Amino acid sequence: MQNTPQAPDRRGPFDRAWLLMMFPALFWSGNAIVGRAVAGEVPPIALAFWRWVVGAAIVLPFAWRHLQADLPAMRRHWRVMLALSVLGVAVFNTCLYIAAQTTTALNIVMLQTAMPVLIVLASFLMFREGVSARQGIGIAVSLAGALVLITHGDPAVLARLALNRGDVWMLAGIASYAAYTALLRQRPAVHGLSFVAATFVTGAALLLPFHVAETLAGRPLPLTAPALLAILYVAVFASVLAYLCYNRVVALVGANTAGLAVPLVPVFGTILAILLLGERPRAYHAIGIGLIAAGIWLAQRRARRA
């Protein structure tokens, strides 16, 4: 019997979840660093507010024709749209930038590795979605790899880790984004550009009164090159491009597997440190990246068969 030839895989790059996962992780690896770098100069709510204003200004011209068609559907689902704007736009990144005022970039990345577990928990509490054995193993293996990278292979680093007020803010932000990821399954069936444009505008509007209060309290946004460059980076890369890719990953493979984009953040942080800062590759780099890749492969196999 002759084997029937398989049809060629006509999926484009935007339908390959494993590839799309890499872009949010790459862009988010710089988000914590930028937030920490300008913590003494740029107020946290100002950074969050102008991030979404600039992000919305960038995406609106491309989204406009889709928005005109999708606006009725988003109005019908306004409660879900509002909740997603609060959880994923207004709350998460504001908490991250507030956290960056008093904690380190290392702590921020370390705490973010808990997000896949919180996404699984949020999916179960909100929708009673379970996790398969393969998915669970994949998440655990990826988390182990992320911790190997963050601790440089030294478990004693975890014992020395001290939590402070900034870490509490970061944990609140992570919980918010986990709920956002789980709730994405309820988003209306609209174009991706329409969705990010609407949530960016709504998130910015929600942050406006807090930004005004922060400014009146004596913390205005400084019009300096570092501040403007920071806003440009977080608006273009950590907002527009990262959210378009991440939302698509959730649509393709579900919230639980999409959460595996987070352990990739220290992977790209490591690669950038080697390429840009001259850090020497170590054995723990290979071990950590290998574990993360293995975990994503396990979870992705489960997602493709579902």
Phi and psi restraints in degrees (value plus and minus 20) as a CYANA .aco file:
   2 GLN   PHI    -102.5   -62.5
   2 GLN   PSI     123.7   163.7
   3 ASN   PHI     -93.5   -53.5
   3 ASN   PSI     114.6   154.6
   4 THR   PHI     -94.8   -54.8
   4 THR   PSI     103.6   143.6
   5 PRO   PHI     -82.9   -42.9
   5 PRO   PSI     119.5   159.5
   6 GLN   PHI     -97.0   -57.0
   6 GLN   PSI     124.4   164.4
   7 ALA   PHI     -87.1   -47.1
   7 ALA   PSI     122.6   162.6
   8 PRO   PHI     -81.7   -41.7
   8 PRO   PSI     126.5   166.5
   9 ASP   PHI     -96.7   -56.7
   9 ASP   PSI      88.7   128.7
  10 ARG   PHI    -118.2   -78.2
  10 ARG   PSI      -9.2    30.8
  11 ARG   PHI     -88.6   -48.6
  11 ARG   PSI     117.2   157.2
  12 GLY   PHI    -103.2   -63.2
  12 GLY   PSI     153.7   193.7
  13 PRO   PHI     -77.5   -37.5
  13 PRO   PSI     -50.5   -10.5
  14 PHE   PHI     -93.3   -53.3
  14 PHE   PSI     -29.0    11.0
  15 ASP   PHI    -124.6   -84.6
  15 ASP   PSI     -11.4    28.6
  16 ARG   PHI    -125.6   -85.6
  16 ARG   PSI      79.7   119.7
  17 ALA   PHI     -80.8   -40.8
  17 ALA   PSI     -59.2   -19.2
  18 TRP   PHI     -81.8   -41.8
  18 TRP   PSI     -53.8   -13.8
  19 LEU   PHI     -95.6   -55.6
  19 LEU   PSI     -63.5   -23.5
  20 LEU   PHI     -84.3   -44.3
  20 LEU   PSI     -50.7   -10.7
  21 MET   PHI     -77.7   -37.7
  21 MET   PSI     -51.0   -11.0
  22 MET   PHI     -89.8   -49.8
  22 MET   PSI     -52.5   -12.5
  23 PHE   PHI     -90.4   -50.4
  23 PHE   PSI     -68.0   -28.0
  24 PRO   PHI     -78.6   -38.6
  24 PRO   PSI     -60.9   -20.9
  25 ALA   PHI     -82.4   -42.4
  25 ALA   PSI     -62.4   -22.4
  26 LEU   PHI     -81.6   -41.6
  26 LEU   PSI     -67.0   -27.0
  27 PHE   PHI     -93.0   -53.0
  27 PHE   PSI     -56.5   -16.5
  28 TRP   PHI     -92.3   -52.3
  28 TRP   PSI     -43.7    -3.7
  29 SER   PHI     -82.3   -42.3
  29 SER   PSI     -48.4    -8.4
  30 GLY   PHI    -107.7   -67.7
  30 GLY   PSI     -36.5     3.5
  31 ASN   PHI     -84.9   -44.9
  31 ASN   PSI     -68.1   -28.1
  32 ALA   PHI     -84.7   -44.7
  32 ALA   PSI     -58.3   -18.3
  33 ILE   PHI     -85.6   -45.6
  33 ILE   PSI     -64.1   -24.1
  34 VAL   PHI     -84.0   -44.0
  34 VAL   PSI     -66.1   -26.1
  35 GLY   PHI     -78.5   -38.5
  35 GLY   PSI     -61.0   -21.0
  36 ARG   PHI     -92.2   -52.2
  36 ARG   PSI     -57.5   -17.5
  37 ALA   PHI     -84.8   -44.8
  37 ALA   PSI     -54.6   -14.6
  38 VAL   PHI    -124.9   -84.9
  38 VAL   PSI      -5.7    34.3
  39 ALA   PHI     -78.9   -38.9
  39 ALA   PSI     -55.4   -15.4
  40 GLY   PHI    -101.7   -61.7
  40 GLY   PSI     -27.0    13.0
  41 GLU   PHI    -137.8   -97.8
  41 GLU   PSI     -61.4   -21.4
  42 VAL   PHI    -125.9   -85.9
  42 VAL   PSI     101.8   141.8
  43 PRO   PHI     -80.4   -40.4
  43 PRO   PSI     124.3   164.3
  44 PRO   PHI     -83.9   -43.9
  44 PRO   PSI     -61.9   -21.9
  45 ILE   PHI     -90.7   -50.7
  45 ILE   PSI     -54.8   -14.8
  46 ALA   PHI     -82.1   -42.1
  46 ALA   PSI     -62.6   -22.6
  47 LEU   PHI     -83.1   -43.1
  47 LEU   PSI     -63.4   -23.4
  48 ALA   PHI     -86.2   -46.2
  48 ALA   PSI     -65.7   -25.7
  49 PHE   PHI     -81.5   -41.5
  49 PHE   PSI     -71.6   -31.6
  50 TRP   PHI     -91.6   -51.6
  50 TRP   PSI     -44.4    -4.4
  51 ARG   PHI     -77.5   -37.5
  51 ARG   PSI     -67.5   -27.5
  52 TRP   PHI     -97.7   -57.7
  52 TRP   PSI     -52.3   -12.3
  53 VAL   PHI     -83.0   -43.0
  53 VAL   PSI     -69.0   -29.0
  54 VAL   PHI     -87.0   -47.0
  54 VAL   PSI     -61.3   -21.3
  55 GLY   PHI     -79.4   -39.4
  55 GLY   PSI     -63.1   -23.1
  56 ALA   PHI     -85.0   -45.0
  56 ALA   PSI     -60.7   -20.7
  57 ALA   PHI     -82.9   -42.9
  57 ALA   PSI     -53.5   -13.5
  58 ILE   PHI     -92.4   -52.4
  58 ILE   PSI     -63.3   -23.3
  59 VAL   PHI    -105.7   -65.7
  59 VAL   PSI     -45.6    -5.6
  60 LEU   PHI     -78.7   -38.7
  60 LEU   PSI     -63.5   -23.5
  61 PRO   PHI     -79.3   -39.3
  61 PRO   PSI     -54.6   -14.6
  62 PHE   PHI     -99.6   -59.6
  62 PHE   PSI     -46.3    -6.3
  63 ALA   PHI    -112.9   -72.9
  63 ALA   PSI     -30.9     9.1
  64 TRP   PHI     -77.0   -37.0
  64 TRP   PSI     -68.5   -28.5
  65 ARG   PHI     -87.4   -47.4
  65 ARG   PSI     -50.8   -10.8
  66 HIS   PHI     -93.4   -53.4
  66 HIS   PSI     -56.9   -16.9
  67 LEU   PHI     -81.1   -41.1
  67 LEU   PSI     -59.2   -19.2
  68 GLN   PHI     -80.7   -40.7
  68 GLN   PSI     -56.0   -16.0
  69 ALA   PHI    -101.7   -61.7
  69 ALA   PSI     -50.9   -10.9
  70 ASP   PHI    -113.8   -73.8
  70 ASP   PSI     -31.7     8.3
  71 LEU   PHI     -77.7   -37.7
  71 LEU   PSI     -62.4   -22.4
  72 PRO   PHI     -78.8   -38.8
  72 PRO   PSI     -61.7   -21.7
  73 ALA   PHI     -85.6   -45.6
  73 ALA   PSI     -59.8   -19.8
  74 MET   PHI     -89.5   -49.5
  74 MET   PSI     -53.0   -13.0
  75 ARG   PHI     -86.1   -46.1
  75 ARG   PSI     -59.2   -19.2
  76 ARG   PHI     -85.0   -45.0
  76 ARG   PSI     -50.5   -10.5
  77 HIS   PHI    -129.8   -89.8
  77 HIS   PSI      19.7    59.7
  78 TRP   PHI     -84.1   -44.1
  78 TRP   PSI     -51.6   -11.6
  79 ARG   PHI     -85.3   -45.3
  79 ARG   PSI     -64.4   -24.4
  80 VAL   PHI     -85.5   -45.5
  80 VAL   PSI     -62.8   -22.8
  81 MET   PHI     -81.4   -41.4
  81 MET   PSI     -60.9   -20.9
  82 LEU   PHI     -85.9   -45.9
  82 LEU   PSI     -64.1   -24.1
  83 ALA   PHI     -81.9   -41.9
  83 ALA   PSI     -62.5   -22.5
  84 LEU   PHI     -85.7   -45.7
  84 LEU   PSI     -57.2   -17.2
  85 SER   PHI     -86.2   -46.2
  85 SER   PSI     -58.9   -18.9
  86 VAL   PHI     -87.6   -47.6
  86 VAL   PSI     -72.1   -32.1
  87 LEU   PHI     -90.5   -50.5
  87 LEU   PSI     -67.9   -27.9
  88 GLY   PHI    -112.0   -72.0
  88 GLY   PSI     -40.5    -0.5
  89 VAL   PHI    -131.7   -91.7
  89 VAL   PSI     -82.3   -42.3
  90 ALA   PHI     -89.3   -49.3
  90 ALA   PSI     -65.2   -25.2
  91 VAL   PHI    -103.8   -63.8
  91 VAL   PSI     -72.2   -32.2
  92 PHE   PHI     -77.2   -37.2
  92 PHE   PSI     -76.4   -36.4
  93 ASN   PHI     -92.2   -52.2
  93 ASN   PSI     -50.0   -10.0
  94 THR   PHI     -83.5   -43.5
  94 THR   PSI     -63.5   -23.5
  95 CYS   PHI     -81.3   -41.3
  95 CYS   PSI     -60.2   -20.2
  96 LEU   PHI     -82.2   -42.2
  96 LEU   PSI     -64.2   -24.2
  97 TYR   PHI     -92.3   -52.3
  97 TYR   PSI     -52.9   -12.9
  98 ILE   PHI     -86.2   -46.2
  98 ILE   PSI     -61.5   -21.5
  99 ALA   PHI     -80.3   -40.3
  99 ALA   PSI     -58.8   -18.8
 100 ALA   PHI     -85.2   -45.2
 100 ALA   PSI     -34.8     5.2
 101 GLN   PHI     -89.8   -49.8
 101 GLN   PSI     -49.4    -9.4
 102 THR   PHI    -150.3  -110.3
 102 THR   PSI     -19.5    20.5
 103 THR   PHI    -148.5  -108.5
 103 THR   PSI     154.6   194.6
 104 THR   PHI    -113.6   -73.6
 104 THR   PSI     141.0   181.0
 105 ALA   PHI     -81.5   -41.5
 105 ALA   PSI     -53.7   -13.7
 106 LEU   PHI     -82.1   -42.1
 106 LEU   PSI     -65.7   -25.7
 107 ASN   PHI     -82.5   -42.5
 107 ASN   PSI     -59.1   -19.1
 108 ILE   PHI     -82.2   -42.2
 108 ILE   PSI     -67.3   -27.3
 109 VAL   PHI     -86.0   -46.0
 109 VAL   PSI     -60.9   -20.9
 110 MET   PHI     -78.9   -38.9
 110 MET   PSI     -68.0   -28.0
 111 LEU   PHI     -88.1   -48.1
 111 LEU   PSI     -51.7   -11.7
 112 GLN   PHI     -83.9   -43.9
 112 GLN   PSI     -44.5    -4.5
 113 THR   PHI     -85.7   -45.7
 113 THR   PSI     -34.3     5.7
 114 ALA   PHI     -98.6   -58.6
 114 ALA   PSI     -30.2     9.8
 115 MET   PHI     -80.7   -40.7
 115 MET   PSI     -62.2   -22.2
 116 PRO   PHI     -76.8   -36.8
 116 PRO   PSI     -58.6   -18.6
 117 VAL   PHI     -86.9   -46.9
 117 VAL   PSI     -62.0   -22.0
 118 LEU   PHI     -87.8   -47.8
 118 LEU   PSI     -52.0   -12.0
 119 ILE   PHI     -85.4   -45.4
 119 ILE   PSI     -63.8   -23.8
 120 VAL   PHI     -79.4   -39.4
 120 VAL   PSI     -64.4   -24.4
 121 LEU   PHI     -84.0   -44.0
 121 LEU   PSI     -64.0   -24.0
 122 ALA   PHI     -84.3   -44.3
 122 ALA   PSI     -60.2   -20.2
 123 SER   PHI     -83.5   -43.5
 123 SER   PSI     -57.1   -17.1
 124 PHE   PHI     -91.5   -51.5
 124 PHE   PSI     -65.6   -25.6
 125 LEU   PHI     -87.6   -47.6
 125 LEU   PSI     -56.6   -16.6
 126 MET   PHI    -106.8   -66.8
 126 MET   PSI     -55.2   -15.2
 127 PHE   PHI    -152.5  -112.5
 127 PHE   PSI     -15.3    24.7
 128 ARG   PHI      37.2    77.2
 128 ARG   PSI      12.2    52.2
 129 GLU   PHI    -101.5   -61.5
 129 GLU   PSI     104.2   144.2
 130 GLY   PHI    -106.0   -66.0
 130 GLY   PSI     159.9   199.9
 131 VAL   PHI    -148.6  -108.6
 131 VAL   PSI     112.3   152.3
 132 SER   PHI     -93.7   -53.7
 132 SER   PSI     144.4   184.4
 133 ALA   PHI     -80.5   -40.5
 133 ALA   PSI     -61.2   -21.2
 134 ARG   PHI     -84.8   -44.8
 134 ARG   PSI     -62.6   -22.6
 135 GLN   PHI     -82.8   -42.8
 135 GLN   PSI     -65.0   -25.0
 136 GLY   PHI     -80.4   -40.4
 136 GLY   PSI     -63.2   -23.2
 137 ILE   PHI     -84.5   -44.5
 137 ILE   PSI     -62.4   -22.4
 138 GLY   PHI     -80.8   -40.8
 138 GLY   PSI     -63.1   -23.1
 139 ILE   PHI     -83.3   -43.3
 139 ILE   PSI     -65.5   -25.5
 140 ALA   PHI     -82.8   -42.8
 140 ALA   PSI     -62.6   -22.6
 141 VAL   PHI     -85.5   -45.5
 141 VAL   PSI     -61.5   -21.5
 142 SER   PHI     -84.9   -44.9
 142 SER   PSI     -61.4   -21.4
 143 LEU   PHI     -82.1   -42.1
 143 LEU   PSI     -61.4   -21.4
 144 ALA   PHI     -80.8   -40.8
 144 ALA   PSI     -62.5   -22.5
 145 GLY   PHI     -83.4   -43.4
 145 GLY   PSI     -61.0   -21.0
 146 ALA   PHI     -82.7   -42.7
 146 ALA   PSI     -61.2   -21.2
 147 LEU   PHI     -87.5   -47.5
 147 LEU   PSI     -55.0   -15.0
 148 VAL   PHI     -80.7   -40.7
 148 VAL   PSI     -63.6   -23.6
 149 LEU   PHI     -86.2   -46.2
 149 LEU   PSI     -66.0   -26.0
 150 ILE   PHI     -87.3   -47.3
 150 ILE   PSI     -59.2   -19.2
 151 THR   PHI    -110.2   -70.2
 151 THR   PSI     -18.9    21.1
 152 HIS   PHI      38.5    78.5
 152 HIS   PSI      12.6    52.6
 153 GLY   PHI      55.6    95.6
 153 GLY   PSI      -8.5    31.5
 154 ASP   PHI    -132.5   -92.5
 154 ASP   PSI      83.3   123.3
 155 PRO   PHI     -80.4   -40.4
 155 PRO   PSI     -42.0    -2.0
 156 ALA   PHI     -83.0   -43.0
 156 ALA   PSI     -42.2    -2.2
 157 VAL   PHI     -80.3   -40.3
 157 VAL   PSI     -58.4   -18.4
 158 LEU   PHI     -84.2   -44.2
 158 LEU   PSI     -58.3   -18.3
 159 ALA   PHI     -86.7   -46.7
 159 ALA   PSI     -50.5   -10.5
 160 ARG   PHI    -107.9   -67.9
 160 ARG   PSI     -25.3    14.7
 161 LEU   PHI     -89.2   -49.2
 161 LEU   PSI     103.2   143.2
 162 ALA   PHI    -130.9   -90.9
 162 ALA   PSI     108.7   148.7
 163 LEU   PHI    -108.4   -68.4
 163 LEU   PSI     124.4   164.4
 164 ASN   PHI    -154.5  -114.5
 164 ASN   PSI    -191.7  -151.7
 165 ARG   PHI     -80.3   -40.3
 165 ARG   PSI     -57.7   -17.7
 166 GLY   PHI     -82.0   -42.0
 166 GLY   PSI     -55.2   -15.2
 167 ASP   PHI     -87.0   -47.0
 167 ASP   PSI     -53.7   -13.7
 168 VAL   PHI     -85.1   -45.1
 168 VAL   PSI     -62.2   -22.2
 169 TRP   PHI     -80.5   -40.5
 169 TRP   PSI     -61.0   -21.0
 170 MET   PHI     -85.7   -45.7
 170 MET   PSI     -61.4   -21.4
 171 LEU   PHI     -82.5   -42.5
 171 LEU   PSI     -59.0   -19.0
 172 ALA   PHI     -83.0   -43.0
 172 ALA   PSI     -61.7   -21.7
 173 GLY   PHI     -84.5   -44.5
 173 GLY   PSI     -60.9   -20.9
 174 ILE   PHI     -83.7   -43.7
 174 ILE   PSI     -63.0   -23.0
 175 ALA   PHI     -81.3   -41.3
 175 ALA   PSI     -59.2   -19.2
 176 SER   PHI     -83.4   -43.4
 176 SER   PSI     -63.8   -23.8
 177 TYR   PHI     -92.3   -52.3
 177 TYR   PSI     -49.9    -9.9
 178 ALA   PHI     -83.4   -43.4
 178 ALA   PSI     -62.8   -22.8
 179 ALA   PHI     -85.2   -45.2
 179 ALA   PSI     -58.9   -18.9
 180 TYR   PHI     -78.9   -38.9
 180 TYR   PSI     -66.8   -26.8
 181 THR   PHI     -82.0   -42.0
 181 THR   PSI     -63.7   -23.7
 182 ALA   PHI     -85.1   -45.1
 182 ALA   PSI     -58.9   -18.9
 183 LEU   PHI     -95.5   -55.5
 183 LEU   PSI     -34.1     5.9
 184 LEU   PHI     -77.7   -37.7
 184 LEU   PSI     -44.4    -4.4
 185 ARG   PHI     -83.4   -43.4
 185 ARG   PSI     -39.6     0.4
 186 GLN   PHI    -114.6   -74.6
 186 GLN   PSI     -20.3    19.7
 187 ARG   PHI     -83.0   -43.0
 187 ARG   PSI     125.5   165.5
 188 PRO   PHI     -84.4   -44.4
 188 PRO   PSI     136.7   176.7
 189 ALA   PHI     -99.6   -59.6
 189 ALA   PSI      58.1    98.1
 190 VAL   PHI    -143.3  -103.3
 190 VAL   PSI     146.7   186.7
 191 HIS   PHI     -82.0   -42.0
 191 HIS   PSI     125.9   165.9
 192 GLY   PHI     -78.2   -38.2
 192 GLY   PSI     -58.0   -18.0
 193 LEU   PHI     -87.1   -47.1
 193 LEU   PSI     -58.8   -18.8
 194 SER   PHI     -81.1   -41.1
 194 SER   PSI     -62.7   -22.7
 195 PHE   PHI     -84.8   -44.8
 195 PHE   PSI     -70.0   -30.0
 196 VAL   PHI     -87.8   -47.8
 196 VAL   PSI     -55.5   -15.5
 197 ALA   PHI     -82.2   -42.2
 197 ALA   PSI     -66.6   -26.6
 198 ALA   PHI     -85.0   -45.0
 198 ALA   PSI     -63.3   -23.3
 199 THR   PHI     -90.9   -50.9
 199 THR   PSI     -54.9   -14.9
 200 PHE   PHI     -84.8   -44.8
 200 PHE   PSI     -66.3   -26.3
 201 VAL   PHI     -83.3   -43.3
 201 VAL   PSI     -64.6   -24.6
 202 THR   PHI     -84.1   -44.1
 202 THR   PSI     -64.0   -24.0
 203 GLY   PHI     -80.9   -40.9
 203 GLY   PSI     -62.7   -22.7
 204 ALA   PHI     -83.4   -43.4
 204 ALA   PSI     -61.2   -21.2
 205 ALA   PHI     -83.3   -43.3
 205 ALA   PSI     -58.8   -18.8
 206 LEU   PHI     -86.0   -46.0
 206 LEU   PSI     -53.8   -13.8
 207 LEU   PHI    -103.2   -63.2
 207 LEU   PSI     -36.6     3.4
 208 LEU   PHI     -74.5   -34.5
 208 LEU   PSI     -71.0   -31.0
 209 PRO   PHI     -82.1   -42.1
 209 PRO   PSI     -53.2   -13.2
 210 PHE   PHI     -90.7   -50.7
 210 PHE   PSI     -56.2   -16.2
 211 HIS   PHI     -85.8   -45.8
 211 HIS   PSI     -61.8   -21.8
 212 VAL   PHI     -82.2   -42.2
 212 VAL   PSI     -64.7   -24.7
 213 ALA   PHI     -82.4   -42.4
 213 ALA   PSI     -60.9   -20.9
 214 GLU   PHI     -82.9   -42.9
 214 GLU   PSI     -61.1   -21.1
 215 THR   PHI     -86.3   -46.3
 215 THR   PSI     -64.6   -24.6
 216 LEU   PHI     -86.9   -46.9
 216 LEU   PSI     -43.5    -3.5
 217 ALA   PHI    -100.6   -60.6
 217 ALA   PSI     -16.3    23.7
 218 GLY   PHI      79.0   119.0
 218 GLY   PSI      -1.5    38.5
 219 ARG   PHI    -145.8  -105.8
 219 ARG   PSI      48.1    88.1
 220 PRO   PHI     -95.7   -55.7
 220 PRO   PSI     143.0   183.0
 221 LEU   PHI     -93.8   -53.8
 221 LEU   PSI     102.2   142.2
 222 PRO   PHI     -96.5   -56.5
 222 PRO   PSI     115.1   155.1
 223 LEU   PHI    -109.5   -69.5
 223 LEU   PSI      47.7    87.7
 224 THR   PHI    -133.9   -93.9
 224 THR   PSI     142.3   182.3
 225 ALA   PHI     -79.7   -39.7
 225 ALA   PSI     -66.4   -26.4
 226 PRO   PHI     -80.1   -40.1
 226 PRO   PSI     -60.2   -20.2
 227 ALA   PHI     -85.3   -45.3
 227 ALA   PSI     -65.6   -25.6
 228 LEU   PHI     -88.1   -48.1
 228 LEU   PSI     -58.5   -18.5
 229 LEU   PHI     -86.8   -46.8
 229 LEU   PSI     -57.7   -17.7
 230 ALA   PHI     -82.9   -42.9
 230 ALA   PSI     -65.3   -25.3
 231 ILE   PHI     -82.8   -42.8
 231 ILE   PSI     -61.5   -21.5
 232 LEU   PHI     -82.4   -42.4
 232 LEU   PSI     -62.7   -22.7
 233 TYR   PHI     -84.5   -44.5
 233 TYR   PSI     -70.8   -30.8
 234 VAL   PHI     -89.3   -49.3
 234 VAL   PSI     -45.8    -5.8
 235 ALA   PHI     -95.5   -55.5
 235 ALA   PSI     -67.9   -27.9
 236 VAL   PHI     -96.6   -56.6
 236 VAL   PSI     -72.1   -32.1
 237 PHE   PHI    -110.7   -70.7
 237 PHE   PSI     -73.5   -33.5
 238 ALA   PHI     -95.8   -55.8
 238 ALA   PSI     -33.9     6.1
 239 SER   PHI    -128.1   -88.1
 239 SER   PSI     -97.0   -57.0
 240 VAL   PHI     -79.2   -39.2
 240 VAL   PSI     -78.4   -38.4
 241 LEU   PHI     -89.4   -49.4
 241 LEU   PSI     -63.5   -23.5
 242 ALA   PHI     -85.0   -45.0
 242 ALA   PSI     -62.8   -22.8
 243 TYR   PHI     -91.0   -51.0
 243 TYR   PSI     -58.4   -18.4
 244 LEU   PHI     -79.2   -39.2
 244 LEU   PSI     -65.0   -25.0
 245 CYS   PHI     -89.6   -49.6
 245 CYS   PSI     -65.6   -25.6
 246 TYR   PHI     -84.7   -44.7
 246 TYR   PSI     -63.6   -23.6
 247 ASN   PHI     -81.0   -41.0
 247 ASN   PSI     -56.5   -16.5
 248 ARG   PHI     -88.4   -48.4
 248 ARG   PSI     -58.7   -18.7
 249 VAL   PHI     -81.2   -41.2
 249 VAL   PSI     -64.0   -24.0
 250 VAL   PHI     -80.3   -40.3
 250 VAL   PSI     -61.5   -21.5
 251 ALA   PHI     -84.4   -44.4
 251 ALA   PSI     -53.0   -13.0
 252 LEU   PHI    -100.2   -60.2
 252 LEU   PSI     -64.1   -24.1
 253 VAL   PHI    -144.3  -104.3
 253 VAL   PSI     -20.0    20.0
 254 GLY   PHI      70.7   110.7
 254 GLY   PSI     144.4   184.4
 255 ALA   PHI     -85.5   -45.5
 255 ALA   PSI     -63.9   -23.9
 256 ASN   PHI     -80.5   -40.5
 256 ASN   PSI     -65.0   -25.0
 257 THR   PHI     -94.3   -54.3
 257 THR   PSI     -55.4   -15.4
 258 ALA   PHI     -80.7   -40.7
 258 ALA   PSI     -50.2   -10.2
 259 GLY   PHI     -80.8   -40.8
 259 GLY   PSI     -36.3     3.7
 260 LEU   PHI     -92.6   -52.6
 260 LEU   PSI     -24.7    15.3
 261 ALA   PHI     -85.6   -45.6
 261 ALA   PSI     -48.0    -8.0
 262 VAL   PHI     -87.1   -47.1
 262 VAL   PSI     -65.1   -25.1
 263 PRO   PHI     -81.2   -41.2
 263 PRO   PSI     -35.7     4.3
 264 LEU   PHI     -94.9   -54.9
 264 LEU   PSI     -35.8     4.2
 265 VAL   PHI     -78.8   -38.8
 265 VAL   PSI     -70.9   -30.9
 266 PRO   PHI     -86.4   -46.4
 266 PRO   PSI     -43.1    -3.1
 267 VAL   PHI     -82.2   -42.2
 267 VAL   PSI     -70.0   -30.0
 268 PHE   PHI     -90.8   -50.8
 268 PHE   PSI     -51.8   -11.8
 269 GLY   PHI     -80.8   -40.8
 269 GLY   PSI     -59.8   -19.8
 270 THR   PHI     -86.2   -46.2
 270 THR   PSI     -66.4   -26.4
 271 ILE   PHI     -81.8   -41.8
 271 ILE   PSI     -63.0   -23.0
 272 LEU   PHI     -85.3   -45.3
 272 LEU   PSI     -56.7   -16.7
 273 ALA   PHI     -84.8   -44.8
 273 ALA   PSI     -58.0   -18.0
 274 ILE   PHI     -90.1   -50.1
 274 ILE   PSI     -63.5   -23.5
 275 LEU   PHI     -96.5   -56.5
 275 LEU   PSI     -60.1   -20.1
 276 LEU   PHI    -120.5   -80.5
 276 LEU   PSI     -49.1    -9.1
 277 LEU   PHI    -127.7   -87.7
 277 LEU   PSI     -22.1    17.9
 278 GLY   PHI      55.2    95.2
 278 GLY   PSI      -2.8    37.2
 279 GLU   PHI     -85.8   -45.8
 279 GLU   PSI     118.2   158.2
 280 ARG   PHI     -99.4   -59.4
 280 ARG   PSI     115.0   155.0
 281 PRO   PHI     -82.2   -42.2
 281 PRO   PSI     116.8   156.8
 282 ARG   PHI    -141.9  -101.9
 282 ARG   PSI     149.0   189.0
 283 ALA   PHI     -82.0   -42.0
 283 ALA   PSI     -57.7   -17.7
 284 TYR   PHI     -85.9   -45.9
 284 TYR   PSI     -46.0    -6.0
 285 HIS   PHI     -81.3   -41.3
 285 HIS   PSI     -69.6   -29.6
 286 ALA   PHI     -84.5   -44.5
 286 ALA   PSI     -61.7   -21.7
 287 ILE   PHI     -84.0   -44.0
 287 ILE   PSI     -68.4   -28.4
 288 GLY   PHI     -83.0   -43.0
 288 GLY   PSI     -67.4   -27.4
 289 ILE   PHI     -84.7   -44.7
 289 ILE   PSI     -58.1   -18.1
 290 GLY   PHI     -83.4   -43.4
 290 GLY   PSI     -61.9   -21.9
 291 LEU   PHI     -85.2   -45.2
 291 LEU   PSI     -62.2   -22.2
 292 ILE   PHI     -83.5   -43.5
 292 ILE   PSI     -64.0   -24.0
 293 ALA   PHI     -81.8   -41.8
 293 ALA   PSI     -61.8   -21.8
 294 ALA   PHI     -84.6   -44.6
 294 ALA   PSI     -61.0   -21.0
 295 GLY   PHI     -84.6   -44.6
 295 GLY   PSI     -62.6   -22.6
 296 ILE   PHI     -85.5   -45.5
 296 ILE   PSI     -59.6   -19.6
 297 TRP   PHI     -80.9   -40.9
 297 TRP   PSI     -63.3   -23.3
 298 LEU   PHI     -82.3   -42.3
 298 LEU   PSI     -68.3   -28.3
 299 ALA   PHI     -87.7   -47.7
 299 ALA   PSI     -56.4   -16.4
 300 GLN   PHI     -87.2   -47.2
 300 GLN   PSI     -56.3   -16.3
 301 ARG   PHI     -80.1   -40.1
 301 ARG   PSI     -62.2   -22.2
 302 ARG   PHI     -83.7   -43.7
 302 ARG   PSI     -62.2   -22.2
 303 ALA   PHI     -86.5   -46.5
 303 ALA   PSI     -57.6   -17.6
 304 ARG   PHI     -89.3   -49.3
 304 ARG   PSI     -50.9   -10.9
 305 ARG   PHI    -101.2   -61.2
 305 ARG   PSI     -38.8     1.2
